[in-house]
């Protein structure tokens, strides 16, 4: 065999000098296997043996310890936040005897990890490595000229803003798009831009906040089943159910007038009644129309000279007449004249009449007195602003409809901040869902405050047993001492029981705490009083008004 064969290219024939002495180092670290993986050497208990070099050009030498940190963090924080801020979002850039340098993908992630998870990461590192390490954060691939990390120079104190996260997300997307363009001579990008996605989120909210569509169509989605009942609307709900069961002269309420501020559920209740009547009495002919469309129909009838046809429609082919926003007829004298005659004809025939408005009949201006009188012939029911408990229930129901997971503390924040409109309450969830999907992040209180422009400084202080008692004392004009005493007069007992009910449902106090505050009463007495008010709420509208007023003024 020839001696020219290049054995040295295939065999490692390099020998260690006979004079060299292997380095011996005592190592007591309980996680030696992590250091073995990082530095590619086998660390024995008493010495480090020389090994052949391993090519780690494609894999970070710190991946084993990074994976160990990830595994520990995954068990300590919520999965959504772990996937958003930790997993594949941070990594170890360098490590020495004193310091570990982490890199983060964006400034937002850097600030969030540093402000929220730094103590946890320090604790995990100490457990893994056996001693405390200084931790530094940088943005991946960036370094300041003086050797400090870019994050140390630019990071802000406290959690970053949602707007900052949104801007950085867009910058990263643009960077990825630029890199893709370099690799391909032609790219057709159909993904929506940041502006387009923001417009889509805005349009969803605007669409929801619109008033109900005009016309005669009945919305099958608005039913009694998805109408949230509370002290503010329980009488209106009970009336509507009674009408749906027995409409017209056969029932208790052949003429009903619902009124409330905008966005409190009048139109929903109107459609729910229509759906209920259609289900229970499919033979009856229902006409649900807005006052504005009623007026338009009349104008068109005058133009086309079909007034007889217009009158026949409402007098011969309608069993249930439902007009939404009847106050829109103000100052429309010709329309009021036709409405007056149609009302009289249908009422005399025993047909069902239902109207809604934003005011009680006697408060509407520009309507003839004879029409005001007829609107008051039937049952007039007001719907008040929902209390905190009802607002929370509405938000939970809407979250289920949207298939949206949202924490109770966020729902409570929204319910305590938005008190005037159910439509606005539901719209707030639509806005939050759209923005959360935009950045693929979990909805928390900070996001809710920023997106919905909720001002924590404007929030009222938390209600207490004392604040409830004082509010009831002022409202019922009964001294606090009498409310807390064992006086048994009818007026005092009623006010005391209402105070207990509010203390349980608004303050969240236990029965024992309430009993102790009110002259050391037994908790069974408190339970009896709270249950008594709960039962009365279902049939006594005056109790509902008392509770709604107190809840909004505690």
Buried (B, 14 or more C-beta within 10 A) or exposed (E): EEEEEEEEEEEEEEEEEEEEEEEEEEBEEEBBEBBBBBBEBEBEEEEBEEEEEEEEEEEEBBBBBBEBBBEBBEEEBEEBBBBBBBEEBBBBBEBEEEEBBBBBBBBBBBBBBBBEBEEBBBEBBEEBBEEEBEBBBBBBEEBEEEEEBBBBEEBEEEBBBBEBBBBBBBEEEEEEEEEEEEEEEEEEEEEEEBEEBBEEBEEBBEEBBEEBEBEEEBBEEBBBEEBBBBBBBBBBBBBBBBBBBBBBEEBEBBBBBBBBBBBBBBBBBBBBBBBBBBEEBEEBEBBBBBBBBBBBBBBEBEEEEBEEEBBEBBBEEBBBBBBBBBBBBBEBEEBBEBBBEBBEBBBEEEBBBBBBBBBBBEEBEEBBEEBBEBBBBBBBBBBBBBBBBBBBBBBBBBBEEBEBEBBEEBBBBBBBBBBEBBBBBBBBBBBBBBBBEBBEBBBBBEBBBEBBEBEEEEEEEEBBBEBBBBBBBEBBEBEBEBBBEEBEEEEBBBBBBBBBBBBBBBBEBEBEBBBBBBEEBEBEBBBEBBEBBBEBBBEBBEBBBBBBBBBBEB
